[in-house]
Amino acid sequence: MAKSDISSLFYKLARMSRDVKVLSSGSPKRIGRRAKNKFLGRKISKIWKWP
């Protein structure tokens, strides 16, 4: 397994961990904010191509 593959895996696990933490908090405000930010991040990444 290459170094970049391991790093990518850790970043994915960190994002998933954050999603679980927010959902388990039960706070509608946090859940809504997390969902909004994930949605916006995905839309912006399609518009703006990273170098």
MARROGU-494047 format. One record per atom (N, C-alpha, C, CB): residue in three letters; atom name; x, y, z. Coordinates in nm, 4 decimals, decimal comma. Each point is the difference from the previous one (the first is absolute). Last residue first. Glycine has a CB too. Layout:
N
R   rest   atom         c1         c2         c3
R    ala     CA          X          Y          Z
...
END
This chain:
51
R   rest   atom         c1         c2         c3
R    pro      N    -0,5806     2,2257    -0,8697
R    pro     CA     0,1185    -0,0208    -0,0853
R    pro      C     0,0654    -0,1346     0,0221
R    pro     CB     0,0362     0,2432     0,0025
R    trp      N    -0,5713    -0,1509     0,0494
R    trp     CA     0,1227     0,0162     0,0783
R    trp      C     0,1212    -0,0270    -0,0883
R    trp     CB    -0,1210    -0,0675     0,2113
R    lys      N    -0,3836     0,2476    -0,3509
R    lys     CA     0,0943    -0,1103    -0,0153
R    lys      C     0,1289     0,0297     0,0755
R    lys     CB    -0,0992    -0,0554    -0,2243
R    trp      N    -0,4320     0,2169     0,2645
R    trp     CA     0,1378     0,0472     0,0086
R    trp      C     0,0933    -0,1190    -0,0036
R    trp     CB    -0,0705     0,2026     0,1315
R    ile      N    -0,3902    -0,2912    -0,1638
R    ile     CA     0,0138     0,1238    -0,0774
R    ile      C     0,1467     0,0409    -0,0095
R    ile     CB    -0,2298     0,0728     0,0732
R    lys      N     0,1059    -0,4465     0,1862
R    lys     CA    -0,0303    -0,0310    -0,1405
R    lys      C     0,0199     0,1227    -0,0894
R    lys     CB    -0,1645    -0,1746     0,0760
R    ser      N     0,2137     0,2096     0,3943
R    ser     CA     0,1113    -0,0776    -0,0545
R    ser      C    -0,0242    -0,0388    -0,1453
R    ser     CB     0,0470    -0,0863     0,2290
R    ile      N    -0,3838     0,3133     0,0178
R    ile     CA     0,1117     0,0893    -0,0315
R    ile      C     0,1148    -0,0776    -0,0631
R    ile     CB    -0,0663     0,1502     0,1897
R    lys      N    -0,3062    -0,3953    -0,0339
R    lys     CA    -0,0365     0,0830    -0,1149
R    lys      C     0,1159     0,0901    -0,0429
R    lys     CB    -0,2387    -0,0049     0,0761
R    arg      N     0,2890    -0,2595     0,3124
R    arg     CA    -0,0056    -0,0854    -0,1192
R    arg      C    -0,0333     0,0800    -0,1242
R    arg     CB    -0,0692    -0,1908     0,1427
R    gly      N     0,0683     0,4119     0,2742
R    gly     CA     0,1350    -0,0437    -0,0346
R    gly      C     0,0031    -0,0853    -0,1258
R    gly     CB     0,0570     0,0084     0,2403
R    leu      N    -0,4750     0,1229    -0,0544
R    leu     CA     0,0692     0,1116    -0,0650
R    leu      C     0,1414    -0,0392    -0,0438
R    leu     CB    -0,1351     0,1596     0,1383
R    phe      N    -0,1117    -0,4793     0,1065
R    phe     CA    -0,0644     0,0261    -0,1281
R    phe      C     0,0739     0,1098    -0,0758
R    phe     CB    -0,2210    -0,0707     0,0964
R    lys      N     0,3561    -0,0213     0,3423
R    lys     CA     0,0389    -0,1101    -0,0883
R    lys      C    -0,0572     0,0218    -0,1399
R    lys     CB     0,0091    -0,1572     0,1972
R    asn      N    -0,1344     0,4635     0,1350
R    asn     CA     0,1405     0,0167    -0,0371
R    asn      C     0,0491    -0,1124    -0,0910
R    asn     CB     0,0374     0,1188     0,2160
R    lys      N    -0,4797    -0,1398    -0,0405
R    lys     CA     0,0139     0,1148    -0,0899
R    lys      C     0,1437     0,0134    -0,0491
R    lys     CB    -0,1876     0,1158     0,1196
R    ala      N     0,0960    -0,4417     0,2084
R    ala     CA    -0,0577    -0,0384    -0,1289
R    ala      C     0,0165     0,1117    -0,1030
R    ala     CB    -0,1651    -0,1470     0,1194
R    arg      N     0,2972     0,2367     0,3239
R    arg     CA     0,0893    -0,0998    -0,0603
R    arg      C    -0,0496    -0,0394    -0,1394
R    arg     CB     0,0600    -0,0860     0,2301
R    arg      N    -0,3315     0,3706     0,0282
R    arg     CA     0,1210     0,0702    -0,0438
R    arg      C     0,0957    -0,0948    -0,0694
R    arg     CB    -0,0262     0,1614     0,1881
R    gly      N    -0,3616    -0,3442     0,0075
R    gly     CA    -0,0331     0,0827    -0,1164
R    gly      C     0,1215     0,0707    -0,0556
R    gly     CB    -0,2272     0,0311     0,0918
R    ile      N     0,2754    -0,2740     0,3071
R    ile     CA    -0,0254    -0,0925    -0,1106
R    ile      C    -0,0292     0,0780    -0,1276
R    ile     CB    -0,0884    -0,1726     0,1610
R    arg      N     0,1398     0,4159     0,2406
R    arg     CA     0,1277    -0,0561    -0,0459
R    arg      C    -0,0193    -0,0908    -0,1214
R    arg     CB     0,0869     0,0125     0,2348
R    lys      N    -0,4754     0,1635    -0,0342
R    lys     CA     0,0803     0,1097    -0,0542
R    lys      C     0,1319    -0,0524    -0,0555
R    lys     CB    -0,1056     0,1588     0,1637
R    pro      N    -0,1908    -0,4518     0,0688
R    pro     CA    -0,0447     0,0295    -0,1372
R    pro      C     0,0829     0,1110    -0,0659
R    pro     CB    -0,2306    -0,0707     0,0667
R    ser      N     0,3908    -0,2821     0,3166
R    ser     CA    -0,0318     0,1423    -0,0150
R    ser      C    -0,0419     0,0285    -0,1448
R    ser     CB     0,1640     0,0601     0,1851
R    gly      N     0,0032    -0,4841     0,0105
R    gly     CA    -0,1445     0,0194    -0,0006
R    gly      C    -0,0435     0,1442    -0,0162
R    gly     CB    -0,0136    -0,1976     0,1412
R    ser      N     0,4513    -0,0735    -0,1167
R    ser     CA    -0,0272     0,1123     0,0896
R    ser      C    -0,1501     0,0254     0,0097
R    ser     CB     0,2226     0,1014    -0,0583
R    ser      N    -0,0302    -0,4251    -0,2403
R    ser     CA    -0,0244    -0,0501     0,1353
R    ser      C    -0,0272     0,1122     0,0994
R    ser     CB     0,1457    -0,1941    -0,0523
R    leu      N    -0,0329     0,2966    -0,3994
R    leu     CA    -0,1292    -0,0688     0,0053
R    leu      C    -0,0328    -0,0479     0,1410
R    leu     CB     0,0321    -0,0703    -0,2371
R    val      N     0,3903     0,2659     0,1613
R    val     CA    -0,1054     0,0997    -0,0152
R    val      C    -0,1374    -0,0655     0,0091
R    val     CB     0,1523     0,1398    -0,1428
R    lys      N     0,2235    -0,4216     0,1519
R    lys     CA    -0,0025     0,0841     0,1202
R    lys      C    -0,1133     0,1018    -0,0067
R    lys     CB     0,2476    -0,0297     0,0246
R    val      N    -0,1615    -0,2391    -0,4014
R    val     CA    -0,0588    -0,0799     0,1078
R    val      C    -0,0130     0,0835     0,1265
R    val     CB     0,0980    -0,2093    -0,0991
R    asp      N     0,1224     0,4062    -0,2645
R    asp     CA    -0,1416    -0,0182    -0,0308
R    asp      C    -0,0702    -0,0766     0,1117
R    asp     CB     0,0533     0,0030    -0,2455
R    arg      N     0,4128     0,0413     0,2724
R    arg     CA    -0,0660     0,1284     0,0278
R    arg      C    -0,1497    -0,0102    -0,0283
R    arg     CB     0,2126     0,1238    -0,0564
R    ser      N     0,0534    -0,4900    -0,0558
R    ser     CA    -0,0060     0,0127     0,1446
R    ser      C    -0,0725     0,1286     0,0394
R    ser     CB     0,2138    -0,1313     0,0206
R    met      N    -0,1192     0,0614    -0,4718
R    met     CA    -0,1061    -0,0888     0,0433
R    met      C    -0,0196     0,0087     0,1514
R    met     CB     0,0503    -0,1526    -0,1932
R    arg      N     0,3082     0,3882     0,0052
R    arg     CA    -0,1269     0,0602    -0,0411
R    arg      C    -0,1182    -0,0843     0,0461
R    arg     CB     0,1141     0,1016    -0,1983
R    ala      N     0,3142    -0,2744     0,2744
R    ala     CA    -0,0205     0,1195     0,0824
R    ala      C    -0,1322     0,0674    -0,0356
R    ala     CB     0,2491     0,0318     0,0175
R    leu      N    -0,1070    -0,3976    -0,2774
R    leu     CA    -0,0422    -0,0440     0,1327
R    leu      C    -0,0277     0,1184     0,0917
R    leu     CB     0,1337    -0,2085    -0,0297
R    lys      N     0,0439     0,2975    -0,3954
R    lys     CA    -0,1368    -0,0508    -0,0122
R    lys      C    -0,0542    -0,0449     0,1347
R    lys     CB     0,0490    -0,0709    -0,2343
R    tyr      N     0,4002     0,2019     0,2143
R    tyr     CA    -0,0869     0,1160    -0,0177
R    tyr      C    -0,1457    -0,0436    -0,0116
R    tyr     CB     0,1875     0,1239    -0,1126
R    phe      N     0,1385    -0,4629     0,1349
R    phe     CA    -0,0121     0,0692     0,1274
R    phe      C    -0,0911     0,1226    -0,0100
R    phe     CB     0,2284    -0,0811     0,0598
R    leu      N    -0,1263    -0,1569    -0,4562
R    leu     CA    -0,0830    -0,0809     0,0887
R    leu      C    -0,0214     0,0698     0,1338
R    leu     CB     0,0851    -0,2071    -0,1118
R    ser      N     0,2131     0,3999    -0,1918
R    ser     CA    -0,1372     0,0135    -0,0483
R    ser      C    -0,0965    -0,0771     0,0897
R    ser     CB     0,0854     0,0277    -0,2348
R    ser      N     0,3715    -0,0776     0,3156
R    ser     CA    -0,0445     0,1343     0,0371
R    ser      C    -0,1454     0,0213    -0,0403
R    ser     CB     0,2350     0,0855    -0,0252
R    ile      N    -0,0320    -0,4818    -0,1121
R    ile     CA    -0,0195    -0,0025     0,1449
R    ile      C    -0,0509     0,1364     0,0470
R    ile     CB     0,1831    -0,1740     0,0261
R    asp      N    -0,0639     0,1335    -0,4744
R    asp     CA    -0,1187    -0,0809     0,0261
R    asp      C    -0,0322    -0,0028     0,1489
R    asp     CB     0,0519    -0,1396    -0,2013
R    ser      N     0,3443     0,3485     0,0530
R    ser     CA    -0,1169     0,0828    -0,0300
R    ser      C    -0,1299    -0,0769     0,0249
R    ser     CB     0,1352     0,1258    -0,1703
R    lys      N     0,2793    -0,3530     0,2205
R    lys     CA    -0,0166     0,1011     0,1041
R    lys      C    -0,1259     0,0843    -0,0228
R    lys     CB     0,2491     0,0062     0,0281
R    ala      N    -0,2469    -0,5037    -0,2284
R    ala     CA     0,0802     0,1215    -0,0131
R    ala      C    -0,0328     0,0996     0,1111
R    ala     CB     0,0099    -0,0350    -0,2484
R    met      N    -0,0344    -0,5172     0,2434
R    met     CA    -0,0838     0,1175     0,0000
R    met      C     0,0888     0,1246     0,0000
R    met     CB    -0,1844    -0,1252     0,1217
END
